[in-house]
Amino acid sequence: MKKTNLYLFLAVGALGVMAFSSKIIAGDAPMGSCCGGMAGMTTPVADDAKATPDLLTTCPVSGDKLNEMGAPYVFTYKGQEVKLCCKSCKPKFDKDPEKYIAIIRAADKK
């Protein structure tokens, strides 16, 4: 009976580790940053070749350093290139895009 309980415990533990690992790989696990520890797994190319470049070295949404956890998530918003640390920051950007565009443009003027 003790061996059966031990094997059952080990099997459940292994399944838990596998489930959590798949969340980390998918970028769904909270790891103390906005990105779940897996930033920029896929990086789209900026939509507009004539967009004003984003010269920030940090994500305007999270403040995390770009390229620290992977390639940044890049897109164009109203002619302005935007670089976020990860795709997870895009919904936050979309809630108040003008706020973040102002941050990017202020940094670009320096």
C-alpha positions in Angstrom: 0.0 0.0 0.0 2.9 2.4 0.8 4.5 1.7 -2.6 1.2 2.4 -4.4 0.8 5.7 -2.6 4.4 6.7 -3.4 3.9 5.9 -7.1 0.7 7.8 -7.2 2.3 10.8 -5.5 5.2 10.7 -7.9 2.9 10.5 -10.9 0.7 13.4 -9.8 3.9 15.5 -9.1 5.3 14.7 -12.5 2.0 15.7 -14.2 2.1 19.0 -12.2 5.6 19.8 -13.3 4.8 19.0 -16.9 1.7 21.2 -16.8 3.6 24.1 -15.2 6.4 23.7 -17.7 4.0 23.9 -20.6 2.6 27.2 -19.2 6.1 28.6 -19.0 6.9 27.6 -22.5 3.6 29.1 -23.7 4.3 32.3 -21.7 1.2 31.9 -19.5 2.9 31.4 -16.2 3.4 34.4 -13.9 7.1 34.8 -13.2 7.4 38.2 -11.6 7.3 40.2 -14.8 4.6 41.2 -17.3 5.8 38.6 -19.7 5.6 35.4 -17.7 9.4 35.1 -18.2 9.1 34.3 -21.9 9.1 37.6 -23.7 8.9 38.1 -27.4 8.6 34.4 -28.4 7.2 35.6 -31.7 8.2 39.0 -33.1 6.1 40.6 -35.8 7.8 42.9 -38.2 6.7 46.6 -38.1 3.8 47.1 -40.4 5.0 50.4 -42.0 8.5 50.7 -43.4 8.2 54.5 -43.2 7.3 54.5 -39.5 9.1 56.8 -37.1 11.7 54.6 -35.3 11.2 53.9 -31.6 14.6 54.6 -29.9 13.6 53.5 -26.4 15.7 50.8 -24.8 12.9 49.9 -22.3 9.3 48.8 -22.8 7.1 51.9 -22.4 4.4 49.7 -20.7 6.3 47.6 -18.2 9.6 49.5 -18.0 11.5 46.2 -18.6 14.7 46.4 -20.6 14.1 45.4 -24.3 16.0 42.3 -25.6 16.6 41.1 -22.0 14.2 38.2 -22.3 14.0 37.8 -26.0 13.3 39.9 -29.1 10.9 42.7 -28.6 7.3 42.7 -29.9 7.3 45.4 -32.7 4.4 47.0 -34.5 3.4 50.4 -35.9 0.8 52.7 -34.3 -0.3 55.7 -36.4 3.1 56.0 -38.1 5.1 55.4 -34.9 7.1 52.2 -34.5 6.4 50.7 -31.1 8.7 48.2 -29.3 7.2 46.3 -26.3 9.1 43.8 -24.2 6.5 41.1 -25.1 3.1 40.5 -26.7 1.5 40.5 -23.2 2.0 44.2 -23.0 0.0 44.9 -26.2 -3.4 44.8 -24.4 -2.1 47.3 -21.8 -0.8 49.5 -24.6 -4.2 49.3 -26.4 -6.1 50.6 -23.4 -4.2 54.0 -23.5 -2.0 54.1 -26.6 -1.6 57.9 -26.6 0.0 57.7 -23.1 2.6 55.2 -24.3 3.2 57.0 -27.7 3.9 60.2 -25.7 6.5 58.3 -23.6 8.2 57.0 -26.8 8.2 60.4 -28.5 9.5 62.2 -25.4 12.4 59.7 -25.2 13.1 60.0 -29.0 13.5 63.8 -28.7 16.4 63.4 -26.2 
